[in-house]
């Protein structure tokens, strides 16, 4: 089981096995989540955008322009406010 020692400044180096398992890289923020039992979980605060690739499936059709996207957003907002 990986372990680490806290420095006098409160810093801990996350062991490489844990970084690899969580997909942590330099500059990635992490969250400390307190569980009901009082223990804490360490989780990435956000995922790299690459992890979203393919999440919504493949786009079929021509690419939309920025104006078309803005129009769609405005229409959805107007419908939500009705």
C-alpha positions in Angstrom: 0.0 0.0 0.0 1.5 3.4 -1.0 2.2 5.9 1.7 3.7 9.4 2.0 5.1 11.7 4.6 3.8 15.3 5.2 6.4 18.0 5.3 6.5 20.8 7.9 4.7 23.0 5.3 1.8 20.5 5.0 2.9 19.2 1.6 2.6 15.6 0.5 4.1 13.9 -2.6 1.4 11.6 -4.0 3.1 8.3 -4.8 3.5 7.5 -8.5 1.3 4.4 -8.3 -1.6 6.6 -6.9 -1.0 9.4 -9.5 -1.1 6.8 -12.2 -4.3 5.2 -10.9 -6.0 8.6 -10.6 -4.6 9.9 -13.8 -3.0 12.9 -12.0 -0.5 15.0 -13.9 1.4 18.2 -12.9 -1.0 21.1 -12.5 -4.1 19.0 -11.9 -6.1 20.2 -8.9 -7.4 17.6 -6.5 -10.4 17.5 -4.1 -10.4 16.1 -0.6 -13.9 14.8 0.0 -15.0 14.0 3.6 -17.1 10.8 3.8 -19.8 10.1 6.3 -17.4 7.9 8.3 -14.9 10.8 8.7 -12.4 9.4 6.2 -11.3 11.5 3.2 -11.2 10.6 -0.4 -8.7 12.2 -2.8 -10.2 12.8 -6.3 -9.1 14.9 -9.3 -11.1 18.2 -9.2 -11.5 18.1 -13.0 -10.6 15.8 -15.8 -8.6 16.8 -18.8 -10.8 17.7 -21.8 -9.4 14.7 -23.7 -11.4 12.4 -21.4 -14.6 13.8 -22.9 -13.6 12.7 -26.4 -16.4 10.5 -27.8 -18.7 11.1 -24.7 -21.5 12.5 -26.8 -20.9 10.2 -29.8 -19.9 11.3 -33.3 -21.4 14.4 -34.8 -23.1 13.7 -38.1 -23.5 16.7 -40.4 -21.7 19.8 -41.3 -19.9 21.8 -38.6 -21.9 24.7 -37.1 -20.7 28.2 -37.2 -20.3 30.2 -34.0 -23.3 32.3 -35.0 -25.4 29.1 -35.4 -24.3 27.9 -32.0 -25.1 31.3 -30.4 -28.6 31.2 -32.1 -29.2 27.7 -30.7 -28.2 28.8 -27.2 -30.4 31.9 -27.4 -33.4 29.8 -28.6 -32.9 27.2 -25.7 -32.6 30.0 -23.2 -35.8 31.7 -24.5 -37.7 28.3 -24.3 -36.4 27.7 -20.7 -37.7 31.1 -19.6 -41.2 30.6 -21.0 
